[in-house]
Amino acid sequence: MKYTSWCTSTHVLLLAAVLMKVNTASAGILNSISLEGTQYRTGNNNADDVKFFSFYGSENGTILSTDITEDVSSIEPDVPLTVILHGFMGSPHGMSTQMLIEAYIKRNTSTVVGVDWQQLAQGPWYSHAAQGAEEVANKLAHWLASAVEANRTSWHNVHLVGFSLGAQVAGLTAKYLNDTRVGRITGLDPAKPLFDDRSSQDRLDMEDADFVSVVHSSGGFIAFSEPLGHVDFYPNGGVTPQLPCKEIVVKHEASNNLKIAGNPAAAKAFSSLVCSHYVALSMWVMSLDPSVQIMFTHCSSWSNFVEGKCNSSHTGHDSVVMGEETPTSARGTYYMSTENSDYQHMFAPQISTLIAEGLQEYSKLFTGGDPLDQDKGHAEIEEVKPSSTTPASSHPTLDTKGSSVDNDVSNEITNGGHTITSSLLQSVTFATALSLVCRFLTS
């Protein structure tokens, strides 16, 4: 406890310094920035950049989709409607979102719609994507209203599923629905930066739907650790590093992995953070398999869970299944550990795939590559032996070889005449490392 105040104060000061650097570098940028020759749209967020696709079946390994932005007549009435929202630098056609969409299609219990807002979610500036989230939420609210008015669905039948920044879009949508609420929202590791100081009306909150469920996997620095829903799930305590990620490292063909401030150790920490962020999405994908039940135990805290001091839930749900079958009457915080369980082995292949995509996209913050171009460089996720801090023989071997990720790295990010040098990257790197250190010191 003695470190809590120090960690909090240092985090605030460091974050302020990082934001000052970012704001200074991005001052006056309205429409686009040049980053190693690549144009990134940033200002004048346009809701016309938001499209809606109905996903169904597959052909030659490709999931089929139809643009239903202007025509909702293909939505089957009286069938639950699942709307999936990708996050920062994501896409409905990206690997992680496609895994989620495919899992829902295989489940075959709802119409699956993906929201394409990749033009507004593009990097490298997270602040612009966060601003764009408001536009996406507004457009989604109007699109849902049109579907309800056309008798293609009902509010109670709508389930919004958002990952990271997409979870905040889901929450913001409620603000534009006036006195109406959707049936359910699921937030998968909801993004925290620029939302942690907002009122509950301007971020994901339990009032945004009849039932709000949240999965936390990298809470603290890039995602919320605080409860946000009617029921909040915390696998392995909901923080970084998640157990499956302790054995995963990134081996790049170029020297100085990712070259984050020229520090390979920072690259490893960065990969662990990204990996942990994707655990929430990976576990949700796994939970959609009808043959899988991921059970969580009602508990007031992770420490009490570890010590076996959990109290009974006042709702009578001492243990619940995480996923679509979670009882809507469940309330409170629920915990589980993947240590010595089958869960870790089952979602490890997904984690290796997701971390490859995550690093590919997030590494663009340190590169000059186009976030939509996936044909540059090569790296692989490889199996490594547990470190001395990893419990011996508690984790199944991770079969993670053969995944790929971009590796077109630059030590400087150039914006016209401005250059964000390694000082900013070092600040971000140090912030990540500090978050991890404080997590251990205050646990």
VEXPA-261125 format. One line per field, with one value per residue (C-alpha): z, y negated, x negated; residue number from 0; residue in one letter. Coordinates in nm, 2 decimals. Last residue first. Layout:
! residues N
Z = c(Z,...)
Y = c(Y,...)
X = c(X,...)
nr = c(NUM,...)
rest = c(a,...)
This chain:
! residues 443
Z = c(-0.55,-0.51,-0.60,-0.87,-1.06,-0.99,-1.19,-1.48,-1.50,-1.48,-1.77,-1.98,-1.89,-1.96,-2.31,-2.37,-2.24,-2.44,-2.75,-2.68,-2.63,-2.94,-3.16,-3.26,-3.56,-3.68,-4.03,-4.18,-3.91,-3.88,-3.65,-3.57,-3.50,-3.80,-3.82,-4.10,-3.90,-3.98,-3.80,-3.88,-3.69,-3.76,-3.41,-3.13,-2.99,-2.63,-2.39,-2.11,-1.81,-1.44,-1.51,-1.31,-1.20,-1.41,-1.23,-1.33,-1.69,-1.87,-2.18,-2.51,-2.80,-3.09,-3.24,-3.57,-3.76,-4.12,-4.32,-4.51,-4.68,-4.44,-4.56,-4.38,-4.11,-4.37,-4.26,-4.13,-3.80,-3.43,-3.40,-3.68,-3.41,-3.29,-3.60,-3.66,-3.28,-3.25,-3.55,-3.43,-3.07,-3.21,-3.38,-3.08,-2.85,-3.06,-3.04,-2.66,-2.62,-2.54,-2.35,-2.11,-2.06,-1.97,-1.62,-1.40,-1.41,-1.61,-1.30,-1.25,-1.11,-1.09,-0.99,-0.92,-1.05,-1.22,-1.31,-1.68,-1.64,-1.84,-2.14,-2.40,-2.24,-1.90,-1.70,-1.35,-1.00,-0.67,-0.85,-0.57,-0.63,-0.30,-0.42,-0.17,-0.03,-0.16,0.08,-0.11,-0.08,-0.46,-0.48,-0.19,-0.36,-0.69,-0.52,-0.40,-0.53,-0.75,-0.92,-1.30,-1.52,-1.88,-2.04,-2.38,-2.60,-2.72,-2.87,-2.81,-2.49,-2.71,-2.89,-2.55,-2.42,-2.73,-2.70,-2.33,-2.40,-2.66,-2.41,-2.25,-2.58,-2.64,-2.30,-2.33,-2.67,-2.52,-2.24,-2.50,-2.71,-2.39,-2.34,-2.70,-2.64,-2.94,-2.82,-2.94,-3.20,-3.28,-3.16,-3.17,-3.48,-3.78,-3.82,-3.52,-3.25,-3.03,-2.69,-2.55,-2.23,-1.99,-2.24,-2.15,-1.78,-1.85,-1.79,-1.74,-1.54,-1.52,-1.20,-1.39,-1.58,-1.44,-1.54,-1.46,-1.42,-1.42,-1.60,-1.55,-1.27,-1.25,-1.43,-1.74,-2.03,-2.15,-1.82,-1.54,-1.67,-1.92,-1.92,-1.82,-1.96,-1.92,-1.92,-1.95,-1.92,-2.00,-2.17,-2.12,-1.75,-1.66,-1.80,-2.11,-2.15,-2.19,-1.96,-1.69,-1.66,-1.83,-1.65,-1.74,-2.10,-2.26,-2.22,-2.07,-2.36,-2.27,-2.22,-2.41,-2.35,-2.39,-2.43,-2.40,-2.47,-2.62,-2.44,-2.53,-2.35,-2.57,-2.81,-2.87,-2.53,-2.55,-2.85,-2.62,-2.44,-2.77,-2.89,-2.56,-2.63,-2.98,-2.81,-2.66,-2.82,-2.87,-2.87,-2.90,-2.85,-2.99,-2.93,-2.66,-2.90,-3.16,-3.50,-3.87,-3.80,-4.03,-3.73,-3.54,-3.83,-3.87,-3.50,-3.52,-3.80,-3.61,-3.30,-3.50,-3.67,-3.33,-3.19,-3.49,-3.46,-3.09,-3.15,-3.39,-3.09,-2.95,-3.30,-3.30,-2.96,-3.07,-3.33,-3.53,-3.62,-3.81,-3.61,-3.82,-4.15,-3.98,-3.89,-4.03,-3.80,-3.83,-3.83,-3.73,-3.73,-3.43,-3.30,-3.56,-3.32,-3.63,-3.74,-3.39,-3.39,-3.75,-3.64,-3.34,-3.55,-3.82,-3.56,-3.46,-3.81,-3.96,-4.19,-3.94,-3.91,-3.63,-3.57,-3.25,-3.18,-3.36,-3.30,-3.35,-3.37,-3.27,-3.37,-3.21,-3.46,-3.46,-3.81,-4.04,-4.15,-4.53,-4.54,-4.36,-4.67,-4.65,-4.45,-4.54,-4.72,-4.77,-4.63,-4.69,-4.47,-4.68,-4.65,-5.01,-4.94,-4.60,-4.42,-4.32,-4.23,-4.26,-4.31,-4.17,-4.28,-4.11,-4.32,-4.39,-4.02,-4.11,-3.86,-3.97,-3.85,-3.86,-4.20,-4.23,-4.54,-4.57,-4.69,-4.37,-4.17,-4.34,-4.14,-4.25,-4.22,-3.93,-3.79,-3.61,-3.30,-3.35,-3.21,-2.92,-2.83,-2.84,-2.63,-2.38,-2.37,-2.28,-2.01,-1.86,-1.87,-1.68,-1.42,-1.36,-1.35,-1.10,-0.87,-0.89,-0.83,-0.54,-0.38,-0.42,-0.31,0.07,0.00)
Y = c(0.60,0.25,0.32,0.57,0.34,0.05,0.23,0.31,-0.05,-0.18,0.04,-0.09,-0.45,-0.40,-0.28,-0.57,-0.82,-0.65,-0.68,-1.04,-1.10,-0.88,-1.17,-1.32,-1.52,-1.82,-1.97,-1.75,-1.49,-1.26,-0.96,-0.86,-0.54,-0.36,-0.01,0.20,0.52,0.65,0.96,1.33,1.65,1.96,2.09,2.06,2.40,2.30,2.57,2.62,2.39,2.48,2.68,2.43,2.11,1.83,1.59,1.80,1.76,2.02,2.16,1.99,2.07,1.83,1.55,1.47,1.17,1.06,0.74,0.56,0.71,0.62,0.27,0.13,-0.03,-0.20,-0.18,-0.45,-0.28,-0.33,-0.37,-0.11,0.14,0.12,0.28,0.56,0.61,0.67,0.89,1.12,1.10,1.23,1.53,1.63,1.57,1.79,2.08,2.03,2.03,2.40,2.45,2.18,2.29,2.65,2.54,2.55,2.17,2.02,1.84,1.72,1.41,1.25,0.90,0.80,0.89,1.18,1.14,1.14,1.50,1.54,1.77,1.54,1.56,1.62,1.90,1.81,1.91,1.78,1.67,1.63,1.27,1.17,1.33,1.56,1.44,1.53,1.58,1.85,1.67,1.63,1.51,1.27,1.12,1.09,0.89,0.90,1.25,1.43,1.73,1.76,2.06,2.09,2.34,2.48,2.71,2.43,2.26,1.89,1.90,1.94,1.62,1.44,1.58,1.45,1.11,1.07,1.22,0.95,0.68,0.93,0.99,0.61,0.56,0.86,0.74,0.40,0.55,0.75,0.44,0.25,0.52,0.48,0.11,-0.12,-0.37,-0.09,0.07,0.32,0.59,0.44,0.60,0.69,1.04,1.00,1.25,1.16,1.32,1.55,1.74,1.48,1.41,1.72,1.60,1.25,0.98,0.75,0.73,0.89,1.08,1.40,1.37,1.08,1.08,0.78,0.81,0.52,0.33,0.09,0.25,0.07,0.23,0.01,0.05,-0.10,-0.15,0.03,0.33,0.56,0.85,0.72,0.87,0.66,0.75,0.49,0.59,0.36,0.14,-0.19,-0.22,0.03,-0.21,-0.25,-0.61,-0.96,-0.92,-0.77,-1.10,-1.12,-1.11,-0.75,-0.79,-0.97,-0.65,-0.36,-0.13,0.14,0.49,0.66,0.47,0.66,0.46,0.60,0.54,0.20,-0.11,-0.38,-0.70,-0.90,-0.66,-0.89,-0.85,-0.48,-0.47,-0.60,-0.27,-0.07,-0.32,-0.26,0.11,0.04,-0.14,0.20,0.46,0.40,0.64,0.47,0.70,0.60,0.82,0.59,0.30,0.49,0.61,0.58,0.39,0.11,-0.13,0.11,0.12,-0.26,-0.31,-0.08,-0.29,-0.61,-0.48,-0.34,-0.68,-0.86,-0.59,-0.62,-1.00,-0.98,-0.72,-0.96,-1.16,-0.85,-0.78,-1.14,-1.09,-0.76,-0.94,-0.68,-0.54,-0.47,-0.44,-0.70,-0.52,-0.18,-0.25,0.07,0.19,0.57,0.72,1.08,1.20,1.43,1.79,1.96,2.03,2.08,1.73,1.59,1.76,1.63,1.28,1.30,1.45,1.19,0.92,1.05,1.11,0.77,0.75,0.57,0.33,0.22,-0.07,-0.14,0.10,0.32,0.31,0.62,0.59,0.90,0.90,1.16,1.30,1.18,1.02,1.14,0.85,0.83,0.53,0.31,0.11,-0.20,-0.06,0.30,0.38,0.76,1.00,1.35,1.49,1.61,1.97,2.06,1.93,1.85,1.82,1.48,1.13,0.83,0.52,0.17,-0.14,-0.44,-0.68,-0.88,-0.97,-1.20,-1.30,-1.63,-1.56,-1.26,-1.09,-0.92,-0.97,-0.76,-0.91,-0.84,-0.98,-1.27,-1.40,-1.46,-1.69,-1.93,-1.93,-2.26,-2.11,-1.74,-1.76,-1.98,-1.76,-1.45,-1.59,-1.74,-1.41,-1.23,-1.48,-1.46,-1.08,-1.10,-1.33,-1.13,-0.80,-0.94,-1.05,-0.72,-0.52,-0.72,-0.71,-0.33,-0.25,-0.24,0.00)
X = c(0.06,-0.08,-0.44,-0.35,-0.11,-0.35,-0.63,-0.39,-0.26,-0.62,-0.72,-0.43,-0.50,-0.87,-0.79,-0.56,-0.82,-1.09,-0.88,-0.83,-1.20,-1.27,-1.17,-0.84,-0.95,-0.76,-0.81,-0.55,-0.48,-0.77,-0.78,-1.14,-1.32,-1.15,-1.04,-0.89,-0.84,-0.49,-0.37,-0.36,-0.25,-0.46,-0.52,-0.27,-0.21,-0.21,-0.32,-0.08,-0.13,-0.18,-0.49,-0.70,-0.53,-0.67,-0.91,-1.21,-1.11,-0.90,-1.07,-1.00,-0.77,-0.79,-0.58,-0.73,-0.85,-0.82,-0.85,-0.58,-0.27,0.01,0.09,0.40,0.20,-0.02,-0.38,-0.60,-0.68,-0.65,-0.28,-0.27,-0.38,-0.02,0.11,-0.13,-0.17,0.21,0.22,-0.06,0.09,0.42,0.27,0.06,0.36,0.58,0.34,0.32,0.70,0.74,0.42,0.50,0.85,0.76,0.67,0.36,0.33,0.62,0.74,1.10,1.27,1.62,1.72,2.08,2.43,2.59,2.96,2.88,2.75,2.43,2.52,2.38,2.04,1.89,2.05,2.15,2.04,2.18,2.50,2.75,2.81,2.65,2.33,2.16,1.83,1.48,1.20,1.01,0.68,0.65,1.01,0.96,0.66,0.85,1.13,1.49,1.56,1.81,1.65,1.60,1.68,1.57,1.81,1.71,1.92,2.14,1.83,1.90,1.69,1.37,1.44,1.49,1.16,0.98,1.13,1.04,0.69,0.63,0.52,0.28,0.11,0.07,-0.08,-0.31,-0.42,-0.50,-0.70,-0.90,-0.96,-1.07,-1.33,-1.45,-1.51,-1.59,-1.31,-1.08,-1.30,-1.02,-1.27,-1.62,-1.76,-1.54,-1.42,-1.19,-1.14,-0.84,-0.79,-0.52,-0.56,-0.43,-0.14,0.06,0.06,0.19,-0.08,0.10,0.42,0.77,0.71,0.62,0.95,1.15,1.52,1.74,2.12,2.37,2.10,1.81,1.60,1.26,0.97,1.02,0.78,0.46,0.29,0.47,0.66,0.51,0.76,1.10,1.42,1.74,2.11,2.39,2.75,3.05,2.81,2.61,2.68,2.41,2.14,1.93,1.82,1.96,2.27,2.05,1.87,1.53,1.19,1.11,1.22,0.92,0.71,0.92,1.02,1.27,1.12,1.40,1.72,2.04,2.36,2.72,3.08,3.05,3.18,3.43,3.48,3.25,3.07,2.78,2.62,2.66,2.43,2.15,2.13,2.10,1.83,1.65,1.64,1.51,1.21,1.11,1.33,1.71,2.01,2.35,2.64,2.98,3.29,3.43,3.42,3.63,3.53,3.63,3.95,3.85,3.86,3.62,3.37,3.39,3.33,3.03,2.88,2.94,2.77,2.48,2.43,2.42,2.18,1.95,1.94,1.86,1.59,1.42,1.30,1.13,0.98,0.85,0.69,0.54,0.32,0.12,0.35,0.68,1.00,1.19,1.12,1.16,1.52,1.67,1.94,1.99,2.34,2.42,2.78,2.82,2.82,2.59,2.30,2.08,2.17,2.09,1.75,1.68,1.75,1.51,1.24,1.30,1.26,0.92,0.79,0.90,1.20,1.42,1.12,0.89,0.65,0.83,1.11,1.36,1.73,1.96,2.34,2.53,2.90,3.13,3.38,3.74,3.69,3.42,3.20,3.20,3.43,3.17,3.08,2.86,2.57,2.65,2.32,2.31,2.06,1.92,1.65,1.35,1.22,1.32,1.67,1.80,2.14,2.29,2.17,2.40,2.20,2.25,2.05,1.90,1.69,2.00,1.98,1.70,1.43,1.29,0.94,0.71,0.68,0.34,0.13,-0.18,-0.51,-0.70,-0.42,-0.25,0.04,0.40,0.70,0.66,0.31,0.26,0.10,0.00,-0.35,-0.25,0.04,-0.17,-0.45,-0.21,-0.02,-0.34,-0.43,-0.08,-0.10,-0.43,-0.29,0.02,-0.16,-0.41,-0.14,0.05,-0.27,-0.38,-0.03,-0.01,-0.37,-0.29,0.00)
nr = c(442,441,440,439,438,437,436,435,434,433,432,431,430,429,428,427,426,425,424,423,422,421,420,419,418,417,416,415,414,413,412,411,410,409,408,407,406,405,404,403,402,401,400,399,398,397,396,395,394,393,392,391,390,389,388,387,386,385,384,383,382,381,380,379,378,377,376,375,374,373,372,371,370,369,368,367,366,365,364,363,362,361,360,359,358,357,356,355,354,353,352,351,350,349,348,347,346,345,344,343,342,341,340,339,338,337,336,335,334,333,332,331,330,329,328,327,326,325,324,323,322,321,320,319,318,317,316,315,314,313,312,311,310,309,308,307,306,305,304,303,302,301,300,299,298,297,296,295,294,293,292,291,290,289,288,287,286,285,284,283,282,281,280,279,278,277,276,275,274,273,272,271,270,269,268,267,266,265,264,263,262,261,260,259,258,257,256,255,254,253,252,251,250,249,248,247,246,245,244,243,242,241,240,239,238,237,236,235,234,233,232,231,230,229,228,227,226,225,224,223,222,221,220,219,218,217,216,215,214,213,212,211,210,209,208,207,206,205,204,203,202,201,200,199,198,197,196,195,194,193,192,191,190,189,188,187,186,185,184,183,182,181,180,179,178,177,176,175,174,173,172,171,170,169,168,167,166,165,164,163,162,161,160,159,158,157,156,155,154,153,152,151,150,149,148,147,146,145,144,143,142,141,140,139,138,137,136,135,134,133,132,131,130,129,128,127,126,125,124,123,122,121,120,119,118,117,116,115,114,113,112,111,110,109,108,107,106,105,104,103,102,101,100,99,98,97,96,95,94,93,92,91,90,89,88,87,86,85,84,83,82,81,80,79,78,77,76,75,74,73,72,71,70,69,68,67,66,65,64,63,62,61,60,59,58,57,56,55,54,53,52,51,50,49,48,47,46,45,44,43,42,41,40,39,38,37,36,35,34,33,32,31,30,29,28,27,26,25,24,23,22,21,20,19,18,17,16,15,14,13,12,11,10,9,8,7,6,5,4,3,2,1,0)
rest = c(s,t,l,f,r,c,v,l,s,l,a,t,a,f,t,v,s,q,l,l,s,s,t,i,t,h,g,g,n,t,i,e,n,s,v,d,n,d,v,s,s,g,k,t,d,l,t,p,h,s,s,a,p,t,t,s,s,p,k,v,e,e,i,e,a,h,g,k,d,q,d,l,p,d,g,g,t,f,l,k,s,y,e,q,l,g,e,a,i,l,t,s,i,q,p,a,f,m,h,q,y,d,s,n,e,t,s,m,y,y,t,g,r,a,s,t,p,t,e,e,g,m,v,v,s,d,h,g,t,h,s,s,n,c,k,g,e,v,f,n,s,w,s,s,c,h,t,f,m,i,q,v,s,p,d,l,s,m,v,w,m,s,l,a,v,y,h,s,c,v,l,s,s,f,a,k,a,a,a,p,n,g,a,i,k,l,n,n,s,a,e,h,k,v,v,i,e,k,c,p,l,q,p,t,v,g,g,n,p,y,f,d,v,h,g,l,p,e,s,f,a,i,f,g,g,s,s,h,v,v,s,v,f,d,a,d,e,m,d,l,r,d,q,s,s,r,d,d,f,l,p,k,a,p,d,l,g,t,i,r,g,v,r,t,d,n,l,y,k,a,t,l,g,a,v,q,a,g,l,s,f,g,v,l,h,v,n,h,w,s,t,r,n,a,e,v,a,s,a,l,w,h,a,l,k,n,a,v,e,e,a,g,q,a,a,h,s,y,w,p,g,q,a,l,q,q,w,d,v,g,v,v,t,s,t,n,r,k,i,y,a,e,i,l,m,q,t,s,m,g,h,p,s,g,m,f,g,h,l,i,v,t,l,p,v,d,p,e,i,s,s,v,d,e,t,i,d,t,s,l,i,t,g,n,e,s,g,y,f,s,f,f,k,v,d,d,a,n,n,n,g,t,r,y,q,t,g,e,l,s,i,s,n,l,i,g,a,s,a,t,n,v,k,m,l,v,a,a,l,l,l,v,h,t,s,t,c,w,s,t,y,k,m)
